Each structure stands twice: as structure tokens, then as C-alpha cells.
Amino acid sequence: MNDSSRNEDVLLTEKVHAFNKFFYVDYKENQRGRFLKITEKDGRFRSTIIIHVEAVDYMGKLLSKICENFSPAERTADRREEFEAQRKEFENRRAAREETNHYDSTADNPVESDKF
């Protein structure tokens, strides 16, 4: 395939949908050489990075290392623990705030009178 507007040949292209975003991964070649182009699109915004061919191998190894050392289950468990810690902290702050602001609501109510 040839992208004639930029004079680029597409060697490989993939589209990934995750977390309400699309990721377009293109391995391309132009007159300056080969490169990896990764575009993230979420409907409103688009971000693109270009990785020169010399760094593609290293980035691939780095991503493989991340996948090997941090399984999705571990990442989910870490997030769950982090969320639970945040929830407990929030509950503690709320309880402390309620304790500080606690008062006898019956003492603040005026006594009803028959006189007007």
C-alpha cells in the first residue's frame, strides 16, 4: 500500500480498541527509512508518536518485559488495593468531619410557642 499524500508505504497496519479509545499501529517506510507510527484516538482528540526503526526493537523488548512482569491480573489486583485504600481514607475523613461537626440537633430547635 502506498500513502501517496506523504509518499509512505504501509508495511503493516493494525487497529486496537480498548478503554473507549482506538489505537492505530502502522509500520511504514518512506524515503528516509522505516518507522513505527502509533496513533491514539478517543473521538475528540488524537495523539501520535513516531518511533524510528532503530528504537522499534528496543521498544518491543521493553513492552514484552512489561507484559511478562506485570500480568493483567496483577495490575487489576494492584488497582483494587489502591482503590480500597482510597475508599478507606475517604471514609475515615468523612467520619472525622462528621464527628467534628456533630451536635445535638434537638438543642438547636426553638421551642414552639402558642404566642404570636
C-alpha positions in Angstrom: 0.0 0.0 0.0 1.2 3.5 -0.7 0.0 6.6 1.0 0.6 8.9 -1.9 0.0 12.1 0.0 3.1 11.5 2.1 4.9 9.1 -0.2 4.8 6.4 2.5 4.5 2.6 2.1 2.4 0.9 4.7 4.2 -2.4 5.6 1.8 -3.4 8.4 -1.2 -1.8 10.0 -3.4 -2.8 12.9 -6.3 -1.2 14.8 -6.8 -1.9 18.5 -9.9 -0.9 20.5 -9.5 -0.6 24.3 -11.0 1.6 27.0 -13.2 3.7 24.6 -10.1 4.5 22.5 -8.7 3.4 19.3 -5.0 2.7 18.7 -3.7 2.6 15.2 -0.4 0.9 14.8 1.3 1.4 11.4 4.7 0.2 10.4 5.7 2.3 7.4 8.5 3.2 5.1 9.4 6.4 3.3 12.4 7.9 1.6 14.1 8.4 5.0 13.6 4.8 6.2 11.2 2.7 8.2 9.3 3.8 11.3 6.5 2.8 13.7 3.6 5.2 13.9 1.2 4.8 16.8 -1.9 7.0 16.9 -4.4 7.2 19.9 -7.9 8.5 19.1 -10.7 8.9 21.6 -13.3 10.7 19.5 -12.3 14.2 20.4 -8.5 14.1 20.5 -5.8 12.4 18.5 -2.2 11.9 19.6 0.6 10.3 17.5 4.1 9.2 18.2 6.7 8.2 15.7 9.4 5.6 16.6 12.4 5.3 14.3 13.2 1.8 13.2 16.4 1.7 15.4 14.2 2.1 18.5 11.4 -0.3 17.5 13.3 -3.4 18.5 14.2 -2.0 21.9 10.6 -0.8 22.5 9.2 -4.2 21.5 11.5 -5.8 24.1 10.5 -3.3 26.7 6.8 -3.9 26.1 7.4 -7.7 26.3 9.2 -7.3 29.6 6.3 -5.2 31.0 3.8 -7.9 29.8 5.9 -10.7 31.4 6.4 -9.0 34.7 3.0 -7.4 35.2 0.2 -9.7 34.2 -3.3 -8.2 33.8 -4.5 -10.0 36.9 -1.7 -8.4 39.0 -2.4 -4.9 37.6 -6.1 -5.4 38.4 -5.3 -6.5 41.9 -3.0 -3.5 42.4 -5.7 -1.2 41.2 -8.3 -2.9 43.5 -5.9 -2.5 46.5 -5.3 1.2 45.6 -9.0 1.9 45.2 -9.8 0.2 48.5 -7.1 2.3 50.3 -8.5 5.5 48.8 -12.1 4.4 49.8 -11.0 3.8 53.4 -9.2 7.1 53.6 -12.3 8.9 52.3 -14.5 7.1 54.8 -12.1 8.0 57.6 -12.0 11.7 56.6 -15.8 11.8 56.4 -16.2 10.1 59.8 -13.8 12.6 61.3 -15.6 15.5 59.7 -19.0 14.3 61.0 -17.5 13.8 64.5 -16.2 17.4 64.5 -19.5 18.8 63.2 -21.6 16.6 65.5 -24.1 18.5 67.7 -27.4 17.8 69.4 -29.9 18.9 66.9 -32.7 19.0 69.4 -30.9 21.7 71.4 -30.8 23.9 68.3 -34.6 23.7 67.6 -36.6 26.6 69.0 -39.3 25.8 71.4 -42.7 26.2 69.8 -44.8 28.8 71.3 -48.6 29.4 71.2 -48.0 33.1 71.3 -47.7 35.1 68.0 
